[in-house]
Amino acid sequence: MKKRLIACLLMALPCIGGIAHVWDELAILVRRNSDGTFTLEKESYLPISTYTNAVFFDFNNDGNLDLLIMGQGGDWNVSGDVKIVALYRNLGEENDYRFEKVANPGFFPYKDEGFYNPISVGDYNHDGYTDVVVMNYHEGRRVDLYLNDRGSGTFIHQEQQVFEGATNGSVMFGDLNNDGWLDIEFSGYSDRASTGIKTYINKRDGSFADETPANIYGAFQGQSTLADINGDGTLDIISTENGDNWVCLASLFYNTVDKDGKCTYRYVSEKESNLLGVSRANPLVADFNGDGRMDMVINGEPSDGSGYRNRIYYQTPEGKFVMDKSYPVVPVNQDGGINMGDVNGDGNMDLIVGGYVGTYDKAPDSYYSSPLRVYENNPQKNGLPGNTFPEPPAKVTATMEGDELLITWLPGSDKETPEAALRYNIYVRNETTGELYTMIPVDIETGKLKVGTDLQTSLSSALNSYRMRVFGEGKYTVGVQTLDQSYAGSKFATAGFSATGIRQVAASDHFRVVTVDSGVVIRGVDNHKVVVYAMDGRTVNTGFSNTVIPLSEKGVYVVSVSGEDAPLKCMY
C-alpha cells in the first residue's frame, strides 16, 4: 500500500530553557501515519538553513514528490554567507520514500531575502515536464526562469528571458488570460519601485511579455497570491504586504479577460472587501466552509496594534469578507508561517501552522515558542454540511495531431462550487514506459491532490481543451478531473490513444539529442565522446557527437556527453 507523505519544513526553531534560549536549527520532515498522527523523520538529510522556502513537485515524472529547498545559513553551525539551493529526488516506495540529493541541478546559488514564497513550479512550455521560476538575490535582485531538461535532474536557466528583478516578495505561475498557458506574476521590492508588481504573459514560444496594467500595484515584505476569488473563472490577485510609507495592505484586484485575451483589473480596497491590511503575511485562499465561495486565512501584523494573528475570513454572497474574531488558530509572528492541504482526505481544506507564536495583548513569555500544529477543518461541528467531492468531466477525448496531443473534455459539476468557478487538472501517462505527467501532483487512482497550494496552475473553466507534446512513442492514458474551490478533486475521466512516429529531442546548454530512424544523434560541438546507457545502467553503445549512434531497440535511454555535468534522457 502506498504511503501518503506530508512534509513541513521549519527553520531556526528555538528550544526553551529555564533562563535563555538555546538555538538549534532543524530541517523537519514529518510523515503522516494511518491513524492521523505524524512521525518525525530523524534522518532526513535535509540541509540546515534559515529563510527557508521549499516546494514539492515531480520533476522526473515518476509519480513521486521530489523536493526543492532554497535558503541560507545563519546560526552557530552554518554561516549566513552560505547559500543553499538543493534538489532532492524521491526514491519511491521501494526505498521508503527517502530523498537523495541531485548533483548540479543548474540553479544559481541564491540567497533569500524574505519569509515568503519566491519559488513556483509549472509546465510553462507544454512539454510535459514541470519547470521552475525563482525570485531571489544573486548578484542583485532578480527573477529567473528554469526549463526542466526532460526530467534529467538538470534545469536550464533561460538567459534570453529577462524579467524585472525583485526580492522580499513572491512569484507565481498562473494562467491569467485563460489561454491554457502559464503566465508569471510577482510582487516585491524591485530596483525600480518598492511597490513593484508585474504580470508577464506567456507568448507560447518560450518567451514572456510584460503586460502589467498601470492600475495594479504590489508591495514588499509579504506575498501576492493568484486565485479565482470571485468565482468567475479567472485568476485574481490579492496582495498582502507593506506599501509606500510602510502602510499595511490587503489589496484585491479582480481580473476579467476579454475575447482578445487582454486582462483588465478592478481594484478593491480594504474598505470595500473588509480585509485588514497586514505586513509580513502570506494569504491562503480556498473554500474553507464548503459554501462554494472562496475564503481566506491571512497571517501577519496590521498597523492597528492588534499584533500577529492568523485571521480567518469567510466570504459573503455580496463579496465581503467577515472575520472570525474567535481566532481559533494559534497566531505566529513574522518568523512563522501557515500552509494548507487536505490532510485527512475528507474534501475539506485543513491548516498547518508553524513558527514563533505571535505576542499580542501582553502575552506571557511562554508564548515565545515554536509550535507545529495541524488544524483539521470540521464544518460539521458548526452545523454545516461540509464540502463534497465534485463529479468528473462528462467526456474526455485524446487525439494526436502531428507531434501534439489534443485533450478535450466536457464540464464536470459540483454540489457547492458553481460551474464557472470549477477548475481542471490533467495527467498523461505513457503506459509503455511508465512515465507520468500531472499538471498538479495527484494520486491518479483516487483523484486526491498531493499538494495544497497549486490550484492556480490548473485549467480554468473557460477552457475545454489542452495541447501538449508527449514523451515519445507508446500507448497512453489521459485523465481529466474536476477541482472545486476547496481543492477537492473528482475521480479522473480517462481516454486512451497511441503515439507513433514521434521525434524526441532532449537538450542541455551545449548539446541536444535528436532521434533518427536508426538511433540518436547528439548535436553540438564536434568530437565529444558519447555513451548511451539503458535505464538500468547498462552501456548500450558509444560514439561521438554529430554522428549517428545506432540503437537496436525502442525505449528510454540516458545519454552522457564528455564535459557535461548532467546526462540527457531521451526516448528512441
N, C-alpha and C positions, 0 to 999 in steps of 0.2 A: 504494500500500500504506500502510495506516495505521501510524503510528509509535507505539511504546509509550513512554509518558512516565513516568519515575521521578524523583521530586524529593526532595531533602533540604535542610533549612534549618538552618543553624548560625549562631549569632551570637557576637560577641566572640571571634574566632579570633586567637590571637597568632602573629606571625611571629618565629621565634627568631633573635636576633642573637648576636654574639660575646660581648657583655657584658650587655646589658639587653634586655628585651622591647620590641618596637615594636608598639603596639596599633593594629590596623585592624579595623573592623567590616565584616563581609560578610554579604550575603544570598545564599546559594548555591542555585542551581537547576541541577541536573545532569540530563542526558538519557541514557538507556541506548541504546547502539548495537547493531546486529545481531550484532556479534562478541563481545558480553559486556563491552566496555569502556564507559566513561561519558565524556561530553563536557560540560564546564562551559559554561553559558550566560553569556557575558561581559556581555551587555546584557539582563539580565532585568528591570530597572527595578523590582525589589522593594525595599521600604523597609529602610533600615538600622536595626536595633533590637537591643535586648538582652531577656532574659527572654522570648524569643520562642516563641509557640506557633502552629502552623499546621495547617490541615485542608483536605484536598482533598474536594470534593463537587460535584455537578452541580446548581447552584441554578436554572438556567433550562431544564432538560430538553432540551438539545440534544445530549446524548451525550458531551460533552467535560468533563473535570475542571476545575472552577474552583477558586479558592484564597482562603481566608480567613486573614489573618495578624493576630495580636494581639501587641503588645509595647510597649516603651518605649525612649526614648533612654538615653544613659548612657556615651558615650565622648567623645573630643575633638571630634567633629563634631556630635553631636546631644545636646542637654541631656537629663538624666534626667527633667525635668518634661514632656517631650514624650510624649504617649500616642498609640499607633498602633493603629487598628483599620481594616484595609484589605481590601476585597473586590475580587478580580481575576477578570475574565471571560476564559475561554479562547477565543481567536478561531478555533480549529479548524484542520483540515488545510490549508485553502486559505491560511492565514496562518502556516503552520509552527508552529502551536500556541503562538503568542505570547500574553502576558497583557496585558489592558487594564484599568486601574483603573476601578471602578464609582463614579460620583459619588453621594455621600449615600445609602449603603445603609441608614441608620437606626440603626446600633449606637451605644451610648453610647461616649464616649472613655475606654476602660478603661485601667487601669494594672495590670500583672501584679505579683503578689507571690511567685510561685514558679516552679519549673522544671518543672512537672508538666503536666497535661492539663486546663485549665479550659474546653475547648470540646468539644461533642459535637453531632452532626447526625443528624437522622432525621425522618421524616414522622409527627408525633405525632397529627395530626387526620385522617389518611386522605384528604387532598385531592389526593394525587399530587405534592406539592412538598415538598422537603426543608427542614425547619426547623432552628433553632439554639438551643441552651441554653449559657449562658456563666456561669462563676464568676469573679468578679474584684472589683477595688476601684474604685468610682466613687461618691464621696460616702459612703463607708462600705462595709463588706463586703456582698456581695450575690450572688445567683444570679438571672439574668434569662432569660426565655423570649421568643424571637422567632419570629413567624409569617412564613413566606415568602409574600410577596404575589404568588403565582402566577407566579413566575419573572421578575417585572418588574425585579429588581435592588434592590427595597426590602424590608426586613424590619421588621415592625410589632411594637414592644415590647408584650407582653401585660401591661398595667398591672394588670389585675384579678387576676392570678395572683401571689401574694406567697409567696416561699419564704424560709426562714430564711437569712440572709446568712452567707457563709463565704468564706475565701480560703486560700491556702497548701495547697491540696489538689487535688481533681479532681472532675469531674462527668461523668456518662454517661447517655445514653438507653439503655434496655433493657427488654424485656418481662419483668418479674419474676414476674407471676402467670399467664402463659401464656394471656392472653385475646386476643392479637393486637394489642394497643395498647401503645405505648411508654411506659414509666414513666421516672422520673428518680431516680437515686441519686447522692449526693455525700458526700464527707467532707472535713474540713479544719478550720481554726481559725475558729470562729464567735464571735460576741459572747457566746454563752451557755456554750460549753464548748470547750476546746482539743482534745477528742477527739470532736468532733461528727461524726455520720453520720446521714444522712437518706434515707428511701425515700418518694417521693411516687408514689402510684398514679393512673394516668390514669383519669378518670371518664367518658371517651368523649364529653364535652360541651364540650371545650375547657379543662376545669379539672382540677386535681390535688389529691389529698387526702393529708395527712401521715399515713401508716400505718407509721411507724417502730417496729419492735418494741423492747421495753425491753432485750432481751438482746444487742443488737448495738452495737458501738462502733467509732468510727473513730479518727483521729489527725490530725496535721498534719505538714507537710514531707515529703510523699510522696503516694502515689496509691492509691486503691482501684479495683479493676477487676472488671467483670462478665464471667463466663464459666461455662460448664457444666463445672466442674472434675471432678465425679464421674460425668458422663455419663448422668444420669438424665432429661435433657430440660428441666431448669430452670436458670436463671442463678443462680450462687452469687457470693459476694463474697470477694475477697482484698484485705486492707488492709495495705500495707507503708509504715509511717510511724513518727513519734515519738508515743508515748503520754504519759500523765502521768509527771512526773519524768524526761522525756526517755528513757524506756525504748524501745528499738528493737523493732518489732513486725513480724510476718508472719502475721497472723491470718486464718483461714479461717472463713467462715460458710456452711455448706451449707444450701441452700434447698429446701423442699418446699412444694407447693401443694395444698390440699385441694379438695374438689368445689365449694366456695363461692368459690374464688379467693383464699383467705387464705394468705399466706406465713408459714411458720414456719422459723426459722433455728437450726441447731445449731452452736455454737461449737467449733472445732477449734484447740487450742493449738499453738504451735510444737513442743512436746514430742511431741504426737501426730502431727503432719504431717511432722516432721523438717526443717522450713524454718527458716532462720536469720533472725531478726528484723533488719531494716535500716531506716535512715532515708534521706531524700533519694533515694528509689527509685521506679522505675516497673517493675512486673512485666509481662511478656509471657506470655500463656497460649496454647498451641497444642500439637498432637501433633507434636513435632519429630522423633521417631524412627520414626513410622509403625506404632506398635503398637496404635493405636486408643484410647489413653489420653492425656489432657491432661498436658502437661509445662509447665515454667516456665523462663523466663530472667529473673533479677532482678538489677538493679544496685543500688548503694547501699553504705552504710557500716554495719557491725554494731557492737555495743558490745564485742566481744571483742578489738578491736585489730588484726584481720586486714586492715583497710584496704578501700579501694574496689576492688571486683571485679565482674565480670559472672559471676554464678553460674548454672550450668545444672543444673536438677533434672529427673530422669526419674521419672515416677510408676510405682509397682509395682502389681501386681494387688491388693495389700492396701490401696491408697490412701496408702501412704507415699511420700515423695519422697527420692530418692537423688541427692546432689550429685556432679557430675563434677569431681573435685578436680584434674584436669589443667589446668583453667582455659584452655580452648582459644581463648577470645575475649578480646581486649585489654581491660583494665579502664579505666573512665573515672570521674572523680570527680563531685562534685555539679554541676559546670559542663558536664557532658556528658550524653548520653542514648543510648538504644537504641530501635530500632524494628524492625519485621519486615514481610516481604512475600515472595511467591514471585517473586523477581527473574528467574529463568531459566525460569519456567513449567513446571517438571517435576513439580509437585504436592507438593514438599517446601518447608516454610517456611524462608526464609533470614533473616539478621540484618543490620541496618545499625547501625553504632556510630560515634559522633562525639563530640568534645569533649576536654577535657583528660584525658590519661592519668592514672589514679589512682596516687598514690605509695604504695607498700607495701614492706615488707621493706627499708627504706632504699634505695629505688630511686635511681639516679643522676639528676642534674638534667636530663639529656636526656629523661627521661620526662615532664617538664613540657612537653608539646607537644599538638598538636590534630589527630590523625589523623581522617580519614573513611574507614572501612573497610566493605566488604561481605563477609560470610561466606556462601558457598554451602553449603547443607546437603546432604551426601552420605552418607546412611546406608549405602550400598553399600560404602563404604570400611571400615566396621566389620562387614562380613558380614551386614548387614541388608538385606532386600529393598527397603526404601523404600516410600513411600506410592503408592497407585494412585488414580486418579480414580473417584469414585462414579458410580453409574448414575442416570439421571434418574427423576423420578416416572413411574409406570406409565401414568397418565392425567390429563389436565388438561381441565377444562371452564370456560367463561366465559359467564355469562348476565347480562343486565340485569334488575334488579328495581327498577322506578321509575327514579330517578336514580342508583342504586347499582349497581356492578359486583360480582358474586359470583364469586370464583375458587375452584375446588375441585381437589384432586389426591389421588392415591393415593401411598403412601410410595415413596421411592426405596430404594436399597440401596448398600452399600459393603463391600469386602472386609475393611477394617481396623476401621472405626468401627461399633459396634453401632447398630441402627436407632433406639433411644431417644435416642442422642447426635447423630443427624443433625439438620441444620437446613435451612431452605429460603429461597431468595431468589427474588424475582419481578421481572418487568418488564412494563410496559404501554405499548404503542406505538400512537399514532394514525397509521395508515398514510395517512390523508387529509392531515394537516398535518405529519407527521414528528416530532411531539412525543413524547419518550420519557421515561418514569419508570422508574428502577431503585431498588429498595429499598436495595441495596448497589451502588455503581458497578461495572459488569461489562461485558465485551465480550459482547454478546448472541449473537454468532456462534460464539465458541469456548467460552464459559462461564467464562473466567478472570477472577477479580476484579481490579479496578484499584487497590484499597487493601488494606492488610494488617491492619487492627486494628478493623474494624467488625462482626465476626461477631455481636456481642450485639444488633445491630439487625435481625437476620434472624428468621425464624419458627421456633418450637420444633417438635419432632417431635410434641408433644401436639396440634398443630393440623393440620387438613386443609382449611381454608378461610380466605379473607380477603375483606373487604369494603372498598371504597373508592369515592370519586367519580371520575368520568372527566373528561377535559379539554373535553368538548363532543361534538358530533355527529361521526360519521365511522366508517370501518371500522377495526377494532382487531385487533391481535395481542397475546396474553397469553402469557408464558412463565414456567415454574416450574423451578428447578434444585435439585438436592440439593447440600448442602455437608457435607463431612466435618470432623473436628476438626483437620485440617491446613490448613483453609481452601481446600481444593481443591474446585472446582465441576464438576458434571456438565454435559453439554450440556443445553439447555433443552428440555423438553417443552412444546408450544405448543397454543394453540387460538385461533380467530378468532371475532369477533362484530361486530355493527353497533350503533351507538348513535344514536337519533333522539329528537327532542323534548326535548333537554337544555337547561335554562335555566342559562346560565353567569353566575356572579357573580364580579367582581373588586372588591377594596376597599382603601382606604387609611384613615388615621385619620379623615378628614373626608368621604370620598365612597365610593360603591360603584357599580359598573357592572352594570346588570341588562339582560339581553336580553329583547326583546319580539318580537312577530310581524314588525314592520316595521323594526326596528332596535334601538337601545340607548337607555336612559335612565340618566343619571348622577344618582343620588340623593344629596342633601346640601344644602348651603347654596345658596339661590336666586341666580340671575343671575351665575353664574360661567361664563365663556366656555369652550367645549369644542371641541377639534379632534380628529377621528378620522383616524388615519393607517393606511395599509396597511403590511404588514411591510417593503416595500421603500422606505418613506419618503414615498410619495405621499399628499397630502391627499385624503381621501375625502369628508368632509363636516364642517361646523361647526354649532354651535348653542350652547345654554345648558343648565345643569344643571336637572334636574327637568322637562325636556321631551324628547319623542321625537326622536332624531336618526336619520333614515331611512338604511338601508343596503340596497343593491340585490343584493349578492352575499354568499353564505356564506363564512366564512373567519376568520382570526385578525387582530385589529386592535389598535392601540395608541391609547389614549385619553389626551389631555393636557388637564388642567384648570388654568385660570389660578390661580396662587397655590400650586400643589402642586409640590414639587421633583421628584418622580418620576412618570412616566407609569404608567398601568394597562394591562395586557394582558387582552384578553377574546376570546372566540370567539362569533361570531354564527352 
